[in-house]
Amino acid sequence: HVACRALIATLGLVGVMIYIFAILFRQISRDTVLETSYFSSIPHSMRTLALTSTMPDLVDYFVDDFSTVPIYYGIIFFVFILLVTFTTLNLLVGVLVNVVAVVANGEKEKLQISVLRAELLKIVKAVDNNEDFEISKEEFDKFLVQPELLKNLQEAGVDCVELVDILHYTFDINDNNIPVGKLLDLILQLRGGNTATVKDIIDFRRMITTQFFRLEDRILGFARVVSTLSQHRETPWPS
């Protein structure tokens, strides 16, 4: 879709430039040798300019005729060739090359994700002892020591330290069990080449909020213990 939009926009720009210069040459070439041969009408002028802009080799055929008219004819024609042939059409080539590169990188990344998911799924199935398609903390510890895991994660650019931290937090909020599909998605989200999204920011905010609530509960619990100990200390011993 991006390539089609770029192609249509560039061709439209080329068409507008050809039309404008066709009107210009039609007006200035009246009563000259150029009018009959190349610019007898607006459509004729557009055809001449379209051929010369897309096939610069044809410019040689116009050189002799342009030598019989004032020099500013040649300057205007040179400006047209510069704008259309050397700028706009080369811009189109650059855009198409960039689009092809982006599409190729996207397909390559999809292939890498597919291969990584398949490899991780094999390892997860090997440690999923009860075959419930959920990974517990104990199974996750076995998952981390698999020899093929580190190699696959490094090739995919996954931050292993962050993976352990995130998954331990995820275990805490999911009653120590994580579905296999969610585990694979979390691993793939931690690849270094991923860009941050709004969902990532919301998840980060939710994690920070949860941790603050837990910290608050611990502080309140500690305060209650300290208060209880203080009350027991202030209570006089029976005589």
C-alpha positions as CSV (number, residue, x, y, z in Angstrom):
1,H,0.0,0.0,0.0
2,V,2.8,2.4,0.8
3,A,4.5,1.7,-2.5
4,C,1.3,2.2,-4.4
5,R,0.7,5.6,-2.7
6,A,4.2,6.7,-3.4
7,L,4.0,5.6,-7.0
8,I,0.7,7.4,-7.6
9,A,1.8,10.6,-5.8
10,T,5.1,10.7,-7.8
11,L,3.4,10.0,-11.1
12,G,0.8,12.6,-10.3
13,L,3.6,15.1,-9.6
14,V,5.3,14.2,-12.9
15,G,2.0,14.7,-14.7
16,V,1.4,18.1,-13.2
17,M,5.0,19.3,-14.1
18,I,4.6,18.0,-17.6
19,Y,1.3,19.8,-18.0
20,I,2.7,23.1,-16.6
21,F,5.7,23.0,-18.9
22,A,3.6,22.0,-21.8
23,I,1.5,25.1,-21.4
24,L,4.7,27.2,-21.1
25,F,6.4,25.7,-24.2
26,R,3.2,26.0,-26.2
27,Q,3.1,29.7,-25.4
28,I,6.7,30.6,-26.0
29,S,7.2,28.4,-29.1
30,R,4.7,30.2,-31.2
31,D,6.0,31.2,-34.7
32,T,9.2,29.1,-34.2
33,V,10.5,25.9,-35.7
34,L,9.7,24.2,-32.4
35,E,6.0,24.8,-32.7
36,T,5.4,22.6,-35.7
37,S,7.6,19.8,-34.7
38,Y,7.1,19.5,-30.9
39,F,4.7,22.0,-29.4
40,S,1.8,22.5,-31.9
41,S,-0.8,21.9,-29.2
42,I,-1.1,21.1,-25.4
43,P,-1.4,17.3,-26.0
44,H,1.4,17.4,-28.5
45,S,3.6,19.3,-26.1
46,M,2.8,16.9,-23.2
47,R,3.7,13.9,-25.4
48,T,7.0,15.5,-26.4
49,L,7.9,16.4,-22.8
50,A,6.8,13.0,-21.5
51,L,9.0,11.2,-23.9
52,T,12.0,13.4,-23.2
53,S,11.6,13.1,-19.4
54,T,11.2,9.3,-19.3
55,M,13.7,8.6,-22.1
56,P,16.5,11.2,-21.8
57,D,18.4,9.6,-24.8
58,L,15.8,11.3,-27.0
59,V,17.1,14.8,-26.0
60,D,19.8,14.5,-28.6
61,Y,17.1,14.8,-31.3
62,F,16.0,18.2,-29.9
63,V,19.5,19.8,-29.6
64,D,19.8,21.0,-33.2
65,D,16.3,22.5,-33.3
66,F,16.9,24.3,-29.9
67,S,20.1,25.8,-31.3
68,T,18.0,27.9,-33.8
69,V,16.0,29.6,-31.0
70,P,17.0,32.0,-28.2
71,I,19.0,30.5,-25.4
72,Y,16.3,30.8,-22.8
73,Y,14.4,28.0,-24.6
74,G,17.2,25.7,-23.8
75,I,17.5,26.9,-20.2
76,I,13.7,26.2,-19.6
77,F,14.0,22.8,-21.2
78,F,17.1,22.0,-19.0
79,V,15.1,23.0,-15.9
80,F,12.3,20.7,-16.9
81,I,14.7,17.8,-17.4
82,L,16.3,18.6,-14.1
83,L,13.1,18.7,-12.2
84,V,11.3,15.7,-13.8
85,T,14.0,13.3,-14.8
86,F,16.8,13.8,-12.3
87,T,14.8,14.7,-9.3
88,T,11.2,13.4,-9.3
89,L,11.8,10.1,-11.1
90,N,15.0,9.4,-9.1
91,L,12.9,10.2,-5.9
92,L,10.4,7.6,-7.0
93,V,13.2,5.0,-7.4
94,G,14.5,5.9,-3.9
95,V,11.1,5.5,-2.4
96,L,10.5,2.2,-4.1
97,V,13.9,0.9,-3.0
98,N,13.1,1.9,0.6
99,V,9.7,0.3,0.5
100,V,11.2,-3.0,-0.8
101,A,13.8,-2.8,2.0
102,V,11.1,-2.3,4.6
103,V,9.0,-5.1,3.3
104,A,12.0,-7.4,3.1
105,N,12.9,-6.6,6.8
106,G,9.4,-7.2,7.8
107,E,9.2,-10.6,6.2
108,K,12.6,-11.5,7.6
109,E,11.4,-10.5,11.1
110,K,8.2,-12.6,10.7
111,L,10.3,-15.6,9.7
112,Q,12.6,-15.1,12.7
113,I,9.6,-14.8,15.1
114,S,8.0,-17.9,13.6
115,V,11.3,-20.0,14.0
116,L,11.8,-18.6,17.6
117,R,8.3,-19.4,18.6
118,A,8.6,-23.0,17.3
119,E,11.9,-23.5,19.1
120,L,10.5,-22.0,22.4
121,L,7.4,-24.1,22.1
122,K,9.5,-27.3,21.9
123,I,11.4,-26.3,25.1
124,V,8.2,-25.3,26.9
125,K,6.6,-28.7,26.1
126,A,9.7,-30.4,27.4
127,V,9.4,-28.8,30.8
128,D,5.5,-28.9,31.0
129,N,5.3,-32.0,33.1
130,N,1.6,-32.1,33.7
131,E,0.9,-31.1,30.0
132,D,-1.7,-28.5,31.1
133,F,-0.3,-25.9,28.8
134,E,0.6,-23.7,31.8
135,I,4.0,-23.0,33.2
136,S,4.5,-22.9,37.0
137,K,7.4,-21.3,38.8
138,E,9.1,-24.7,39.2
139,E,8.7,-25.5,35.5
140,F,9.9,-22.0,34.7
141,D,13.1,-22.7,36.6
142,K,13.6,-25.8,34.5
143,F,12.9,-23.8,31.4
144,L,15.7,-21.3,32.2
145,V,18.4,-24.0,32.4
146,Q,17.6,-25.5,29.1
147,P,20.9,-25.4,27.0
148,E,19.1,-24.4,23.8
149,L,17.1,-21.6,25.4
150,L,20.0,-19.1,25.9
151,K,21.2,-19.5,22.4
152,N,17.8,-18.9,20.9
153,L,17.1,-15.9,23.1
154,Q,20.5,-14.3,22.3
155,E,19.9,-14.8,18.5
156,A,16.5,-13.1,18.9
157,G,18.0,-10.2,20.9
158,V,15.9,-11.0,24.0
159,D,17.1,-9.4,27.3
160,C,17.4,-12.5,29.6
161,V,17.7,-10.4,32.8
162,E,14.6,-8.4,32.1
163,L,12.8,-11.7,31.0
164,V,13.4,-13.2,34.5
165,D,12.2,-10.0,36.3
166,I,9.1,-9.6,34.2
167,L,8.1,-13.3,34.4
168,H,8.6,-13.4,38.2
169,Y,6.2,-10.4,38.4
170,T,3.8,-12.1,36.0
171,F,3.9,-15.3,38.1
172,D,2.9,-13.3,41.2
173,I,-0.2,-11.7,39.6
174,N,-1.3,-15.0,37.8
175,D,-1.3,-17.3,40.9
176,N,2.1,-18.8,40.0
177,N,0.9,-20.1,36.6
178,I,1.3,-18.6,33.1
179,P,-0.4,-20.0,30.0
180,V,2.1,-21.1,27.4
181,G,0.8,-18.7,24.8
182,K,1.2,-15.8,27.1
183,L,4.7,-16.9,28.1
184,L,5.8,-17.0,24.4
185,D,4.2,-13.5,23.8
186,L,6.1,-12.0,26.8
187,I,9.4,-13.5,25.5
188,L,8.9,-12.1,22.0
189,Q,7.9,-8.7,23.4
190,L,11.3,-8.4,25.1
191,R,13.3,-8.5,21.9
192,G,15.7,-5.6,21.7
193,G,14.5,-4.5,18.2
194,N,10.9,-3.9,19.3
195,T,9.6,-0.4,19.6
196,A,7.7,0.8,22.7
197,T,3.9,1.0,22.2
198,V,1.1,2.5,24.3
199,K,0.3,-0.9,25.5
200,D,3.8,-1.3,26.9
201,I,3.5,2.0,28.7
202,I,0.1,1.0,30.2
203,D,1.5,-2.4,31.3
204,F,4.5,-0.7,32.9
205,R,2.3,1.7,34.7
206,R,0.1,-1.2,35.9
207,M,3.2,-3.1,37.2
208,I,4.5,0.0,39.0
209,T,1.1,0.6,40.6
210,T,0.9,-3.0,41.7
211,Q,4.3,-2.9,43.3
212,F,3.5,0.3,45.1
213,F,0.3,-1.3,46.5
214,R,2.3,-4.3,47.7
215,L,4.9,-2.1,49.3
216,E,2.2,-0.1,51.0
217,D,0.6,-3.3,52.3
218,R,4.0,-4.5,53.7
219,I,4.6,-1.1,55.3
220,L,1.2,-1.1,56.9
221,G,1.8,-4.7,58.1
222,F,5.1,-3.7,59.6
223,A,3.5,-0.7,61.3
224,R,0.8,-2.9,62.8
225,V,3.5,-5.3,64.1
226,V,5.4,-2.4,65.6
227,S,2.3,-1.0,67.2
228,T,1.4,-4.3,68.7
229,L,4.9,-4.7,70.1
230,S,4.7,-1.2,71.6
231,Q,1.4,-2.0,73.3
232,H,2.8,-5.2,74.8
233,R,5.8,-3.3,76.0
234,E,3.7,-0.6,77.6
235,T,1.5,-3.2,79.4
236,P,2.8,-3.5,83.0
237,W,3.9,-6.9,84.2
238,P,1.6,-8.5,86.8
239,S,3.1,-8.3,90.3
